[in-house]
Amino acid sequence: MTGQTSTMMALRDPDIRLMLRVRADDQAAFGELVERYQHRLVGIMGHIVGHATEAEDLAQEVFLRVYRTRHKYTPKAKFSTWLFTIANNLALNSIRDKRRRAAVSLDVQDSSFQGSRPSEPRTPDKSVPPTLRLQQEELAAVVRRALDDLNERQRVAVVLNKFEDMNYSEIAEVMGLTTKGVKSLLSRARAKLREALQPYIYMDGAEPPADDDDDTGAP
């Protein structure tokens, strides 16, 4: 029965087919999976843990765990859901470890992610007027701070929903929550983000659009 389930899921998900090849010690398949997901993982980790180097290290650790446990792999969900579950657990463990270290250290440095965050330093676009570029940079910094002010679970839910286009049920599976729990988590996160960003986005006094918390789980 398990073999039939694996076959049916593999037919629907090409990444599962790749992972099944990895399970059979196909090195080329593993390299293809890394190529497909490395950038996405680093971006997600960066938004969650807030540091570029740590994000890259955690993404590498995710792939190491995938490879080390390849022979035990049995598809029970979309490959991306399974992969991001590993990533979520590693990221949250990293955050908790940092908090424990910070509690006994007076020299903890405040660092910010410089990878795929909205405030990523880029070569200035000369076609953009300096005044507009400055406004864009200020807004990007505000967005980054607003995201950082969410607790880690809210941040994970928002990142998966908005950056990975995961619906409520997929996020629930990654985070080990119920769909109702994810909806509540995202609702609180959106309220916090709206409150933080409203003065910068709705400068003309217009009210922000109502939050759409329907039962479809659509992003």
Protein Blocks (a to p, Z undefined) as FASTA:
>chain_A
ZZmmmmmmmmmmmklmmmmmmmnopaklmmmmmmmmmmmmmmmmmmmnopaklmmmmmmm
mmmmmmmmmmmpccfbdfklmmmmmmmmmmmmmmmmmmmmmmmcckbccdddfklbfklc
cdddfkbcfklmmmmmmmmmmmmmmmmmpcfklmmmmmmmmmnopafklmmmmnopafkl
mmmmmmmmmmmmmmmmmmmmmmnopacdddddbfnopZZ
